[in-house]
Amino acid sequence: MFRVGLTGGVASGKSTVAAHFTELGAGLVDTDQVAREVVAVGEPGLKAIVDAFGADLLLDSGELNRSALRATIFQDPDERRKLEAILHPLIRARTLAQLEAVAAPYVLVVVPLLVETGFAKFVDRVLVVDCPRELQLQRLMRRDQINATDAEAMLVSQVDRETRCARADDILDGSQSVARTRERVSVLHTDYLRRTASRDNGS
C-alpha cells in the first residue's frame, strides 16, 4: 500500500490535517496513539519505563503518569534519549504491523519524529505540516496548559523546521484557516490517489 508519512513539529496542526485526510477516505495509523498503547498497563513498555525511571512515574491506578514523565525527559536530554531507546523500537514494530492491516486506497502514518527516528525509509512520501515557531509555542501552551519555558523545551527537543522541511516531498502550511487547509488536503489527496493508481498499474 502507498504510504504517506505525515510529520511536523509539536502543535503544528498534524491532527487536524490527518482528520481531513481520513474524511476523504485515507487510511490512518497515528504513532501517538501507538505510543499510548505500548505503555498501557500490562505492556512490556510500561515495565521497562518503571525499571528505568522508577515507580514514582505511576499513578495510583497503575497507569503511566504522562505529565511527570514529560517533565522528566524534556528537562534532561540524557533522560529523553533513555526513554526513546525504550519506546522507539516498540512503537516502530507495532506501527508497521498496523500499517499492514489497513484497508484503504492509501495510508497516512502520523510520525511526529519521522526525521529524527529515520522512519522516512518506511514510507513512499513525506508530508510536513509546517508552522511558525511563535504560533507553535502559543498553541502548545494553550493545549497542554504549560508555561513558555516548558513549551520551549519541547520545541528544542525536536529537529528544527529547516531540517524537517528539507526532508519533505510535500509541505502544508499549518497556520492557515480550516477552509484553506481542507483545500490543500483535497489537492494532496487527489495526488496520492493518482500515485497509488500509477504504482498499482506498474507505471
Secondary structure, DSSP 4 states (H G I P E B T S, - for coil): --EEEEEESTTSSHHHHHHHHHHTT-EEEEHHHHHHHTTSTT-HHHHHHHHHH-GGGB-TTSSB-HHHHHHHHTT-HHHHHHHHHHHHHHHHHHHHHHHHH--SSSEEEE-TTHHHHTGGGG-SEEEEEE--HHHHHHHHHHHHT--HHHHHHHHHTS--HHHHHHT-SEEEETTS-HHHHHHHHHHHHHHHHHHHHHHHTT-
